[in-house]
Amino acid sequence: MVDQAHLDALRGKYGNASGGDIFDPHFREVAQSQFSGGDKRKWPFAGIPTLLDARSLPEAQDTADFGGLDIALVGVPMDLGVTNRNGTRFGPRALRTIERIGPYDHVLRTSPMSKAKVADIGDVPLLSRFDLAQCHKDIEAFYRRVVAAGVRPLSVGGDHSITSSILKALGEKEPVGLIHIDAHCDTAGPYEGTKFQHGGPFRLAVLDGVLDPRRTIQIGIRGPAEYLWEFSYESGMTVIHAEEVGEASLPRLIERAREIVGNGPTYVSFDIDSVDPGFAPGTGTPEVGGLQPREVLQILRGLNGLNIIGGDVVEVAPQYDSTTNTAQIAAQVLHTIMCLMVNGAQGV
């Protein structure tokens, strides 16, 4: 039987309301950042695509303060350090074409772009598409400028080798902690005459003194390359294999990650190959038996309140995924990391 009084109350409140009329104060705050002129919102399929649909501000790169931003979304379209299939140079472009990510995270109850100054400032200016070592010089120099401006970077690769040079800038004054979600530990040594390859950025970062291995946890590790990761164990990193991740174990895993990184400055690095290729086939080194997207998001959301000073999403190679699911997952993870960065800065 219909509760007529309840129905009349709903009709009185919502009968003539538009989609832009939001009454709950918390939801209304989010809505006000999205609607203009009543119920008008930006069309997700129109305009110039940007990372997370943030405003485009490439001119920020030409200023000392990077436009006074809190968080800079940056593309790093470089994949000269891959050991298997290439194509992650197209990762930033792929994520920019993904629409309808955000503006709100319903678990963290956060609308990050209404809480912080955020913009897509374009791609790192690289001098050579052929010279891997030069690319890393360019990456390090660029992020040193970002850090000097007091701006926190959130980046999209590109292959995972980029992270070592980003960390050289972020960890120069104090080694950072690390939440690393990946199929591979990426702590191998130099190969074939180069130290810059995507299987070794975290060994480089530790040896450069910019990453604290005892404040590092690596989650989702699996596959045939375990014999390459002795540095992780020797240096004191905590390694969580994919087989250890499940619905029952997630609360303790999150608790352990929080204990390991503590309250110090922490970086989040997410490699899309941490996700099972059944969900995310668009990557150069797929490993079966991986994490589910929901598990990844639950782990990340469990880190809310930590001092997250930067992050990256890497190894998306869109040409291996005709469905765009890989880029969809990566973009959602990017948004979740941004929520963590905003909440951590505000002490949430």
C-alpha positions in Angstrom: 0.0 0.0 0.0 1.4 3.4 -1.0 2.1 5.8 1.9 0.2 8.8 0.4 1.7 11.3 2.8 5.2 10.2 1.9 4.4 10.4 -1.8 2.9 13.8 -1.4 6.0 15.1 0.4 8.2 13.8 -2.4 6.0 15.4 -5.0 6.1 18.6 -3.1 9.9 18.7 -3.0 10.8 17.1 -6.3 7.8 17.4 -8.5 8.9 20.6 -10.1 12.7 20.2 -9.4 15.2 20.0 -12.3 18.2 17.7 -12.4 20.3 20.5 -11.2 18.3 21.0 -8.0 20.1 19.1 -5.3 19.0 19.6 -1.7 21.5 17.6 0.4 24.2 20.1 1.4 27.1 17.7 0.7 25.8 16.7 -2.7 24.7 20.3 -3.6 28.3 21.4 -3.1 29.4 18.9 -5.7 26.6 19.8 -8.0 27.4 23.5 -7.9 30.8 22.7 -9.4 29.1 20.9 -12.3 25.9 22.7 -13.2 25.6 26.2 -14.8 22.3 27.9 -15.6 20.1 25.5 -13.7 20.4 22.0 -15.1 23.1 22.6 -17.8 26.3 20.4 -17.6 29.3 20.2 -19.8 28.8 17.5 -22.4 31.2 14.7 -21.8 31.6 14.0 -25.5 32.3 17.6 -26.6 35.3 19.9 -26.3 39.0 19.2 -26.0 39.7 16.0 -24.1 41.9 16.3 -21.0 42.9 14.0 -18.2 39.9 13.5 -15.9 38.2 16.3 -17.8 40.2 18.8 -15.8 40.7 22.3 -17.3 43.5 22.5 -19.8 46.4 24.7 -18.7 49.5 23.9 -20.8 50.7 27.5 -20.4 51.4 26.7 -16.7 54.6 25.0 -17.9 56.0 28.4 -18.9 55.5 29.9 -15.4 57.7 29.5 -12.3 54.7 28.7 -10.1 52.9 26.4 -12.6 49.8 28.6 -12.4 49.5 28.3 -8.7 48.1 24.8 -9.0 47.8 22.3 -6.1 47.9 19.3 -8.4 49.3 19.1 -11.9 48.1 16.3 -14.2 50.9 15.4 -16.5 51.4 13.1 -19.5 54.7 11.4 -20.0 54.4 9.7 -23.5 57.6 7.8 -23.5 58.1 4.0 -23.8 61.7 3.6 -24.8 62.3 1.5 -21.7 60.0 -1.4 -22.4 61.2 -5.0 -22.5 58.3 -6.5 -24.3 55.5 -4.9 -26.4 55.7 -1.2 -26.9 52.9 1.3 -27.2 52.5 2.9 -23.8 53.6 6.2 -25.4 49.9 6.4 -26.3 48.8 6.0 -22.7 48.3 9.7 -21.9 46.3 10.3 -25.1 44.1 7.2 -24.3 43.3 8.4 -20.8 42.4 11.8 -22.1 39.7 10.4 -24.3 38.0 8.6 -21.4 34.9 10.6 -20.3 32.7 10.4 -17.2 35.4 9.7 -14.6 34.5 11.7 -11.5 33.7 14.3 -10.4 32.8 12.4 -7.2 34.0 9.3 -5.4 31.1 7.8 -3.5 33.2 5.8 -1.1 35.6 8.6 -0.1 32.8 11.2 -0.4 35.2 13.5 -2.2 34.9 15.8 -5.2 38.6 16.6 -5.6 38.5 19.3 -8.2 36.1 21.3 -6.1 38.6 21.1 -3.2 41.9 21.8 -5.0 43.3 23.7 -7.9 43.8 21.0 -10.6 44.7 21.2 -14.3 46.0 19.1 -17.1 49.2 20.9 -18.0 50.0 18.8 -21.0 53.0 16.5 -21.5 56.5 16.6 -20.3 58.6 18.3 -23.1 61.0 15.6 -24.3 63.9 16.6 -26.6 64.3 13.3 -28.3 61.9 10.4 -29.2 65.0 8.2 -29.7 67.3 8.8 -26.7 66.2 7.0 -23.6 68.8 8.6 -21.3 68.0 12.1 -22.6 64.3 11.5 -22.0 65.1 10.7 -18.3 67.1 13.9 -18.0 64.1 15.8 -19.4 61.7 14.1 -17.0 63.9 14.7 -13.9 64.4 18.4 -14.8 60.7 18.9 -15.5 59.6 17.4 -12.2 62.2 19.3 -10.2 60.5 22.5 -11.5 57.1 21.2 -10.5 58.4 20.3 -7.0 60.1 23.7 -6.6 56.8 25.4 -7.4 55.1 23.5 -4.5 52.9 21.6 -6.9 52.1 17.9 -6.5 52.3 15.9 -9.7 49.9 13.2 -10.8 51.2 11.6 -14.0 50.2 9.2 -16.7 52.9 7.2 -18.6 54.5 6.0 -20.6 56.4 3.0 -19.3 57.3 2.4 -15.7 60.9 3.6 -16.1 59.6 7.2 -15.8 59.0 6.8 -12.1 62.6 6.6 -11.1 63.3 10.1 -12.5 60.0 11.5 -11.0 61.1 10.2 -7.6 64.5 11.8 -8.0 62.7 15.1 -7.9 60.1 14.3 -5.2 62.5 12.5 -2.9 65.5 14.9 -3.2 65.1 16.4 0.3 63.6 13.4 2.0 63.2 9.8 0.8 59.6 9.0 0.1 57.5 5.9 1.0 55.8 4.0 -1.7 52.6 2.2 -2.4 53.3 0.2 -5.5 50.6 -1.8 -7.2 52.0 -3.9 -10.0 52.4 -7.4 -11.4 56.2 -6.9 -11.1 58.5 -5.6 -8.4 60.5 -3.6 -11.0 63.7 -3.8 -8.9 66.0 -5.5 -11.5 69.4 -4.2 -12.5 70.6 -2.6 -15.8 70.1 -4.5 -19.0 72.1 -4.3 -22.2 73.9 -1.2 -21.4 71.1 0.9 -19.8 69.9 1.4 -16.3 66.7 3.1 -17.6 64.3 0.2 -18.2 60.8 -0.4 -16.9 61.8 -3.4 -14.8 64.2 -1.5 -12.6 62.9 2.0 -11.5 62.6 1.2 -7.9 66.1 -0.2 -7.5 67.4 3.0 -9.1 65.3 5.1 -6.7 66.6 3.3 -3.6 70.2 3.5 -4.7 69.7 7.2 -5.6 68.6 7.7 -2.0 65.2 9.1 -2.9 63.0 6.0 -2.0 62.9 4.4 1.5 62.7 0.7 0.9 61.5 0.0 4.5 58.5 2.3 3.8 57.7 0.5 0.5 55.0 -2.1 -0.1 54.6 -3.8 -3.5 51.1 -5.4 -4.1 49.9 -7.8 -6.7 53.3 -9.3 -7.6 53.2 -12.5 -9.7 54.5 -14.2 -12.9 57.7 -15.8 -14.1 60.1 -12.9 -13.2 60.2 -13.5 -9.4 63.9 -14.5 -9.7 64.7 -10.9 -10.8 63.3 -9.3 -7.6 65.9 -10.2 -5.0 66.6 -6.5 -4.4 63.1 -6.0 -3.1 63.7 -8.5 -0.3 67.3 -7.6 0.3 66.5 -3.9 0.7 63.6 -4.4 3.1 60.6 -3.8 0.8 57.4 -5.6 1.7 56.2 -7.8 -1.2 52.5 -9.0 -1.4 51.9 -11.5 -4.1 48.6 -11.5 -6.0 47.7 -14.8 -4.4 47.6 -13.1 -1.0 45.0 -10.5 -2.2 41.4 -11.4 -1.7 38.2 -10.2 -0.1 39.0 -11.6 3.3 42.6 -10.4 3.3 42.0 -6.8 2.1 41.4 -5.2 5.5 44.6 -6.6 7.0 46.5 -5.7 3.8 45.3 -2.1 4.0 46.2 -1.9 7.7 49.7 -3.3 6.9 50.2 -0.8 4.1 49.3 2.1 6.3 51.6 0.8 9.0 54.5 0.5 6.5 54.3 4.0 5.0 53.2 5.7 8.2 52.7 9.5 8.2 55.6 10.4 6.1 55.5 11.6 2.4 54.3 8.8 0.2 54.1 8.2 -3.5 51.5 5.9 -5.2 52.6 4.1 -8.4 50.1 2.0 -10.2 51.0 -0.2 -13.1 47.9 -1.3 -15.1 49.4 -4.8 -15.5 48.6 -5.4 -11.8 45.1 -5.9 -13.0 44.3 -9.3 -14.6 44.4 -9.1 -18.4 40.9 -10.4 -18.5 39.9 -6.9 -17.3 42.9 -4.9 -18.7 44.5 -6.5 -21.8 46.0 -3.2 -23.1 49.5 -3.4 -21.7 52.9 -4.6 -22.8 53.6 -7.3 -20.2 50.3 -8.9 -19.2 50.4 -11.5 -16.4 47.4 -13.8 -15.8 46.0 -14.3 -12.3 46.0 -10.6 -11.4 43.9 -8.3 -9.3 40.3 -7.3 -10.0 39.6 -3.6 -10.5 37.4 -3.6 -7.4 40.2 -4.9 -5.3 42.5 -2.2 -6.6 40.0 0.6 -5.8 39.4 -0.9 -2.3 43.1 -1.0 -1.5 43.5 2.6 -2.7 40.5 3.9 -0.8 41.8 2.3 2.3 44.8 4.6 2.2 42.6 7.7 2.7 44.2 10.3 5.0 47.8 9.3 4.2 50.3 12.0 3.1 50.2 11.3 -0.6 52.5 13.7 -2.3 52.3 12.4 -5.9 51.4 9.4 -8.0 51.4 7.9 -11.4 49.4 5.5 -13.6 51.6 3.7 -16.2 51.9 1.0 -18.8 48.6 1.5 -20.6 49.1 0.5 -24.3 45.6 1.1 -25.8 46.3 -0.6 -29.2 46.0 -4.0 -27.5 42.5 -3.3 -26.2 39.7 -2.6 -28.6 37.2 -2.2 -25.8 39.0 0.7 -24.1 38.4 -1.1 -20.7 42.1 -0.8 -19.9 42.1 3.0 -20.2 38.7 3.1 -18.3 40.2 1.3 -15.3 43.4 3.4 -15.5 41.4 6.6 -15.5 39.3 5.5 -12.5 42.5 4.7 -10.6 43.9 8.1 -11.6 40.9 9.8 -10.1 41.1 7.8 -6.9 44.7 8.7 -6.4 43.8 12.3 -6.9 41.1 12.0 -4.2 43.8 10.6 -1.8 46.2 13.5 -2.6 43.5 16.1 -1.9 42.2 14.4 1.3 45.7 13.8 2.6 46.6 17.5 2.1 43.4 18.5 3.9 44.0 16.1 6.8 40.8 14.1 6.0 
